[in-house]
Amino acid sequence: MALYLDSAIASEAEIVQHWGWVKGITTNPTLLAQADTPPENTLKTLVALTSGPVYYQLLSADKKSMIAEGKKAFAILGSQTILKIPATPLGFEVVATLSPEITCSVTGIYSPAQAAVAREAGAKIAIAYVNRATRLLGDGIALVRDMASVLKGSGVEILAASIKSPEEAAASIQGGADHLTLPLAMLQAIATHELSHQTVADFAAGGVGLNI
């Protein structure tokens, strides 16, 4: 399992770099638009701030341009590249073309059947937008469970995105997600519990430790 930062803000990537338990960065066109540098420069900065994968989502609308965009991203990110390719008929064609040479994920999956197509096209990661699926379909965790059932034993991993609470994060993992991608505030939230802080305070008030 891996936890990823969902952001294109360099200062946020620097924060999680120091934590040591966030294993990569996911971006999308909206997040890249929030950065204060051109996408090429942003990606170069982000890839230098993590030793793990950096996800880049294709924005082009035709097959030739999508392939060219994917190869351009790979030229910037190198072996850390994971392309995010939309779960559309055209997207699956692009996955089948690029996956032999670049690691591909399929993003925006809303049915287990699409997860099966992603598998057959050569994707290594299937991405579910959990909270968004709950709003649109009624149960995003059920989508994760159904995807996990379809993908069992295939080697294709599930990345859960669009997580709005620590409870939803835990439920996604329990439902079969292999990885989570979370904004900075949510990464902080899943690492924090008020009772943990109270326990530390209780030990500090009545205990001793090594002198340093």
C-alpha positions as CSV (number, residue, x, y, z in Angstrom):
1,M,0.0,0.0,0.0
2,A,1.1,3.6,-0.6
3,L,-0.3,7.0,0.4
4,Y,0.1,9.8,-2.2
5,L,-0.2,13.5,-2.0
6,D,-2.9,14.8,-4.4
7,S,-1.4,18.2,-5.3
8,A,0.7,20.2,-7.7
9,I,1.9,22.8,-5.1
10,A,5.6,22.5,-4.5
11,S,5.4,23.8,-0.9
12,E,3.0,20.9,-0.1
13,A,5.3,18.4,-1.7
14,E,8.2,19.7,0.4
15,I,6.1,19.2,3.6
16,V,5.3,15.6,2.9
17,Q,8.8,14.9,1.7
18,H,10.0,15.5,5.3
19,W,7.3,13.2,6.7
20,G,8.8,10.2,5.1
21,W,5.6,8.2,4.8
22,V,4.0,9.7,1.7
23,K,5.2,7.7,-1.3
24,G,4.5,9.9,-4.4
25,I,2.4,12.6,-5.9
26,T,-0.7,12.6,-8.1
27,T,-1.7,15.6,-10.2
28,N,-4.5,16.4,-12.6
29,P,-5.2,19.4,-14.9
30,T,-7.1,21.3,-12.2
31,L,-4.3,20.9,-9.7
32,L,-1.7,21.9,-12.2
33,A,-3.7,25.0,-13.0
34,Q,-3.4,26.0,-9.3
35,A,0.4,26.0,-9.4
36,D,2.2,29.3,-10.1
37,T,4.5,27.9,-12.8
38,P,3.9,26.3,-16.2
39,P,3.0,22.6,-16.1
40,E,6.5,21.5,-17.5
41,N,8.3,23.4,-14.7
42,T,5.8,22.2,-12.1
43,L,6.3,18.6,-13.0
44,K,10.1,19.0,-13.0
45,T,9.9,20.5,-9.5
46,L,7.5,17.8,-8.2
47,V,9.6,14.9,-9.5
48,A,12.6,16.3,-7.7
49,L,10.7,16.3,-4.4
50,T,9.8,12.6,-4.3
51,S,11.5,9.3,-5.0
52,G,8.2,7.8,-5.9
53,P,5.7,8.0,-8.8
54,V,4.4,11.3,-10.1
55,Y,1.0,10.9,-11.8
56,Y,0.2,13.1,-14.9
57,Q,-3.2,13.2,-16.5
58,L,-3.6,13.5,-20.2
59,L,-5.7,16.5,-21.3
60,S,-5.5,16.1,-25.1
61,A,-8.7,15.1,-27.0
62,D,-7.5,13.0,-29.9
63,K,-5.4,9.8,-29.9
64,K,-2.4,11.2,-31.7
65,S,-2.2,14.2,-29.4
66,M,-2.8,12.0,-26.3
67,I,0.1,9.7,-27.2
68,A,2.4,12.7,-27.9
69,E,1.4,14.3,-24.6
70,G,2.1,11.0,-22.7
71,K,5.5,10.7,-24.3
72,K,6.3,14.4,-23.4
73,A,5.3,13.7,-19.8
74,F,7.6,10.7,-19.7
75,A,10.4,12.8,-21.1
76,I,10.0,15.1,-18.1
77,L,9.3,12.6,-15.4
78,G,11.3,9.6,-16.6
79,S,10.9,6.3,-14.8
80,Q,8.7,7.9,-12.1
81,T,6.0,8.6,-14.6
82,I,2.5,7.1,-14.2
83,L,0.1,8.4,-16.8
84,K,-3.5,9.0,-15.9
85,I,-5.7,8.3,-18.9
86,P,-9.5,8.7,-18.8
87,A,-11.8,5.7,-18.7
88,T,-13.3,6.3,-22.2
89,P,-13.1,4.2,-25.4
90,L,-10.5,6.5,-26.7
91,G,-8.6,6.5,-23.4
92,F,-8.5,2.7,-23.4
93,E,-7.0,2.8,-27.0
94,V,-4.3,5.1,-25.7
95,V,-3.5,2.9,-22.7
96,A,-3.1,-0.1,-25.1
97,T,-0.7,1.9,-27.2
98,L,1.4,3.4,-24.4
99,S,1.3,0.8,-21.7
100,P,4.1,-1.4,-23.2
101,E,6.6,1.5,-22.7
102,I,5.0,3.8,-20.0
103,T,3.2,2.8,-16.8
104,C,-0.5,3.8,-17.3
105,S,-3.4,4.2,-14.9
106,V,-7.0,4.6,-15.9
107,T,-8.8,7.4,-14.1
108,G,-12.4,8.2,-13.6
109,I,-13.7,4.6,-13.4
110,Y,-17.3,4.3,-12.4
111,S,-18.0,0.7,-13.1
112,P,-16.3,-2.7,-12.5
113,A,-16.7,-3.4,-16.2
114,Q,-14.5,-0.4,-17.0
115,A,-11.9,-1.7,-14.5
116,A,-11.9,-5.0,-16.5
117,V,-11.3,-3.1,-19.7
118,A,-8.5,-1.1,-18.1
119,R,-6.9,-4.5,-17.1
120,E,-7.1,-5.8,-20.6
121,A,-5.7,-2.6,-22.1
122,G,-2.6,-2.9,-20.0
123,A,-3.1,-0.5,-17.2
124,K,-1.3,-1.1,-13.9
125,I,-3.6,1.1,-11.8
126,A,-7.4,1.6,-11.8
127,I,-8.5,4.9,-10.2
128,A,-11.8,5.3,-8.4
129,Y,-13.2,8.7,-7.3
130,V,-14.8,7.4,-4.1
131,N,-16.7,10.4,-2.7
132,R,-17.7,11.6,-6.2
133,A,-19.0,8.1,-7.0
134,T,-21.0,8.2,-3.8
135,R,-22.6,11.4,-4.9
136,L,-23.3,10.2,-8.4
137,L,-23.9,6.5,-8.0
138,G,-24.9,6.2,-4.3
139,D,-22.0,4.2,-2.9
140,G,-18.4,4.8,-3.8
141,I,-17.1,2.1,-1.4
142,A,-19.3,-0.4,-3.2
143,L,-17.6,0.6,-6.4
144,V,-14.2,0.0,-4.9
145,R,-15.3,-3.5,-3.6
146,D,-16.7,-4.4,-7.1
147,M,-13.5,-3.3,-8.8
148,A,-11.4,-5.3,-6.3
149,S,-13.5,-8.4,-7.1
150,V,-13.0,-7.9,-10.9
151,L,-9.3,-7.2,-10.6
152,K,-8.5,-9.9,-8.0
153,G,-5.3,-11.8,-9.0
154,S,-4.7,-9.6,-12.1
155,G,-1.9,-7.5,-10.7
156,V,-3.8,-4.3,-11.4
157,E,-4.0,-2.1,-8.3
158,I,-6.7,0.2,-7.2
159,L,-6.0,3.8,-6.3
160,A,-8.8,5.5,-4.4
161,A,-9.1,9.3,-4.8
162,S,-11.7,11.9,-3.9
163,I,-11.6,11.0,-0.2
164,K,-13.3,13.5,2.1
165,S,-12.8,12.0,5.6
166,P,-10.5,9.6,7.5
167,E,-13.5,7.2,7.8
168,E,-13.9,7.2,4.0
169,A,-10.1,6.6,3.7
170,A,-10.3,3.6,6.0
171,A,-13.4,2.2,4.3
172,S,-11.7,2.5,0.9
173,I,-8.8,0.3,2.1
174,Q,-11.2,-2.1,3.8
175,G,-13.1,-2.3,0.5
176,G,-10.0,-3.3,-1.5
177,A,-8.2,-0.1,-2.5
178,D,-4.4,-0.7,-2.7
179,H,-3.5,2.9,-2.5
180,L,-5.0,6.3,-1.5
181,T,-4.3,9.7,-2.8
182,L,-5.2,12.6,-0.5
183,P,-4.8,16.4,-0.4
184,L,-2.4,17.7,2.3
185,A,-5.2,18.5,4.8
186,M,-6.6,15.0,4.6
187,L,-3.1,13.4,4.9
188,Q,-2.8,15.4,8.1
189,A,-6.2,14.4,9.2
190,I,-5.7,10.6,8.9
191,A,-2.5,10.9,10.9
192,T,-4.2,12.7,13.8
193,H,-6.5,11.7,16.6
194,E,-7.2,13.8,19.7
195,L,-7.0,10.7,21.9
196,S,-3.5,10.0,20.7
197,H,-2.4,13.5,21.7
198,Q,-4.1,13.1,25.1
199,T,-2.3,9.8,25.6
200,V,1.1,11.4,24.9
201,A,0.3,14.2,27.3
202,D,-0.7,11.7,30.0
203,F,2.6,9.8,29.7
204,A,4.6,13.0,29.6
205,A,2.9,14.2,32.8
206,G,3.8,11.1,34.8
207,G,6.7,9.4,33.2
208,V,10.4,9.6,32.6
209,G,12.7,8.9,29.6
210,L,16.3,9.2,28.5
211,N,18.2,12.4,29.0
212,I,19.3,13.9,25.7
